[in-house]
């Protein structure tokens, strides 16, 4: 997908990493434009995403590199990586395998909408999370 030779890796230095060495990443469906997920990535995760064409992140709760789909099978194929004007936010333009990005079994993690002062769930569960992850999750 991207030339990751040492000389080409200079593109990583143009990203403004936060104090923890992370950058916010928005996962957006490349066809519909829908925002499916938000997560953080460290330098290794972004480099692996570019090299392998599959989304990698850094999970702050588990403090480890996370290949999206490693547990669920819902991998994200990355068509493009975009950097914003300030250099401090990335968008992964993706194709979501299985059509499910959220651990709740929904298409998007953004499935609640504020309506009259209350959060309304507006997206259905496409697949029961216990089926995706097994009963211990």
HUWOVEN-V591046 format. One record per helix or strand of 3 or more residues. SS is the DSSP state (H for helix, E for strand). FROM is the first residue (numbers start at 1). TO is the last residue. Records with the same first field share a line. If there is no record, write none. Layout:
SS=FROM-TO ; FROM-TO
This chain:
H=8-14 ; 43-52 ; 97-99 ; 129-133
E=22-29 ; 35-42 ; 56-59 ; 64-67 ; 76-83 ; 89-96 ; 112-115 ; 118-121
